[in-house]
Amino acid sequence: MFDFAHGLLRGSSLILVGLLVPRWLAAQSPDSTAKTLAKVVESLPPAAVVRLSTTGDRTSGRVVTRNADSLVIQHATGQRSVALAGIDSLWVPARRHRALLAGAGFGAILFGVLQLSGNSAEDPGLNTKLGLALFAGATGLGLVLDAAADPWTRRYP
């Protein structure tokens, strides 16, 4: 049982590294899917929440209107028109829960592997208890990683 648990722990740490490294690399570089600000603004859904950085100023709010050369943003103190030429960066909320889903999936796989590995003569419910603990731990780790991730995703530049 010790060799199986040791191998399982070693394999799970390799998978965890595989989950974290791509996320870390993605956080190091901006989203390069959009080449120009006009295309980014055009791709925004109606009433999108954005965070803009202009020369020395940061504004967050909901997009009211999108024009060819400006955005009108509704924020806490009212509306503000921002020229596209003055925008240094544009951010949108990150709505992803990849780490939570990956942790839950990984935990479910470990639970299944433990159920298929056979029964323990000393305690027949040991594999179930260990599997549930691993599932809860992997899901909790995924939740922590999602909570620690940046809530905004840079779309421009």
C-alpha positions as MATLAB code, in Angstrom:
seq = 'MFDFAHGLLRGSSLILVGLLVPRWLAAQSPDSTAKTLAKVVESLPPAAVVRLSTTGDRTSGRVVTRNADSLVIQHATGQRSVALAGIDSLWVPARRHRALLAGAGFGAILFGVLQLSGNSAEDPGLNTKLGLALFAGATGLGLVLDAAADPWTRRYP';
ca = [
       0.000    0.000    0.000;
       2.903    2.366    0.782;
       4.429    1.964   -2.706;
       1.066    2.646   -4.353;
       0.456    5.766   -2.203;
       4.010    7.002   -2.844;
       3.607    6.536   -6.607;
       0.218    8.227   -6.491;
       1.644   11.191   -4.589;
       4.583   11.478   -6.985;
       2.290   11.327  -10.031;
      -0.089   13.878   -8.541;
       2.758   16.317   -7.879;
       3.857   16.038  -11.519;
       0.312   16.714  -12.685;
       0.054   19.672  -10.300;
       3.242   21.150  -11.759;
       1.786   20.567  -15.225;
      -1.303   22.519  -14.212;
       0.555   25.412  -12.588;
       3.373   26.067  -15.071;
       1.141   26.870  -18.085;
      -0.959   29.164  -15.864;
       2.195   30.943  -14.652;
       3.497   31.341  -18.203;
       0.134   32.706  -19.376;
       0.206   35.288  -16.581;
       3.608   36.480  -17.762;
       2.464   37.585  -21.203;
      -0.569   39.560  -22.278;
      -3.350   38.074  -24.362;
      -2.090   38.460  -27.917;
      -5.287   37.418  -29.700;
      -6.234   40.983  -30.532;
      -3.758   43.063  -32.514;
      -5.415   46.467  -32.431;
      -7.495   48.343  -29.909;
     -10.274   48.884  -32.446;
     -10.671   45.110  -32.865;
     -10.703   44.622  -29.085;
     -13.376   47.277  -28.633;
     -15.402   45.791  -31.476;
     -15.261   42.357  -29.851;
     -16.576   43.592  -26.483;
     -20.091   42.374  -25.698;
     -22.787   44.995  -25.045;
     -22.568   46.486  -21.524;
     -19.175   44.847  -20.919;
     -17.281   45.699  -17.746;
     -13.823   47.088  -18.537;
     -10.844   48.661  -16.819;
      -8.986   51.253  -18.866;
      -5.612   52.770  -18.261;
      -4.988   56.114  -19.881;
      -2.037   58.419  -19.337;
      -1.793   58.488  -15.538;
      -5.462   57.552  -14.961;
      -7.346   54.315  -14.446;
     -11.102   53.983  -15.036;
     -13.340   50.985  -14.400;
     -16.942   50.706  -15.428;
     -19.548   49.400  -17.831;
     -19.378   50.268  -21.531;
     -22.384   52.391  -22.483;
     -21.568   53.044  -26.144;
     -18.789   52.029  -28.510;
     -17.922   54.533  -31.219;
     -15.277   54.289  -33.915;
     -12.944   56.601  -32.000;
     -14.167   56.536  -28.372;
     -15.822   54.591  -25.576;
     -18.401   55.935  -23.137;
     -17.946   54.330  -19.732;
     -20.489   54.381  -16.884;
     -18.668   54.310  -13.542;
     -19.461   55.207   -9.934;
     -19.363   58.989  -10.425;
     -21.118   59.155  -13.790;
     -20.294   58.739  -17.449;
     -16.963   59.409  -19.064;
     -16.005   59.478  -22.727;
     -12.544   58.091  -23.436;
     -10.819   58.495  -26.793;
      -9.407   55.232  -28.142;
      -6.161   56.994  -29.007;
      -5.622   57.778  -25.315;
      -6.057   54.217  -24.028;
      -2.802   52.591  -22.918;
      -4.317   49.280  -21.792;
      -7.729   47.631  -21.640;
      -8.659   44.876  -19.199;
     -11.773   42.709  -18.887;
     -12.854   40.532  -15.952;
     -11.412   37.028  -15.997;
     -14.264   34.565  -15.800;
     -12.494   31.281  -15.690;
     -12.414   28.524  -13.148;
      -9.917   26.253  -14.808;
      -7.959   25.413  -11.669;
     -11.113   24.511   -9.743;
     -12.328   22.272  -12.552;
      -8.881   20.722  -12.992;
      -8.584   20.067   -9.249;
     -12.037   18.502   -9.051;
     -11.370   16.371  -12.125;
      -7.991   15.260  -10.849;
      -9.489   14.439   -7.452;
     -12.260   12.425   -9.094;
      -9.706   10.455  -11.117;
      -7.684    9.711   -7.976;
     -10.862    8.637   -6.199;
     -11.682    6.268   -9.053;
      -8.163    4.846   -9.146;
      -8.298    4.142   -5.427;
     -11.672    2.418   -5.799;
     -10.305    0.196   -8.558;
      -7.033   -0.586   -6.776;
      -8.617   -3.244   -4.606;
      -9.857   -3.486   -1.087;
      -7.823   -3.298    2.059;
      -8.095   -6.327    4.359;
      -7.682   -4.218    7.492;
     -10.175   -1.456    6.704;
     -12.525   -1.911    3.742;
     -13.439    1.801    3.698;
      -9.844    3.057    3.753;
      -9.640    3.572   -0.018;
     -12.941    5.469    0.014;
     -11.820    7.706    2.870;
      -8.447    8.345    1.247;
     -10.110    8.975   -2.122;
     -12.561   11.469   -0.630;
      -9.729   13.247    1.178;
      -7.724   13.499   -2.054;
     -10.797   14.710   -3.975;
     -11.545   17.380   -1.356;
      -7.897   18.445   -1.192;
      -7.484   18.716   -4.975;
     -10.750   20.657   -5.299;
      -9.731   22.959   -2.453;
      -6.336   23.567   -4.035;
      -8.022   24.439   -7.324;
     -10.307   26.875   -5.510;
      -7.331   28.533   -3.811;
      -5.458   28.859   -7.108;
      -8.486   30.445   -8.778;
      -8.914   32.847   -5.873;
      -5.253   33.859   -6.053;
      -5.357   34.452   -9.803;
      -5.664   37.961  -11.180;
      -9.358   38.864  -11.531;
      -8.624   40.892  -14.688;
      -7.294   39.781  -18.085;
      -5.407   42.252  -20.231;
      -6.815   42.427  -23.750;
      -4.819   45.384  -25.077;
      -1.934   45.824  -25.750;
];
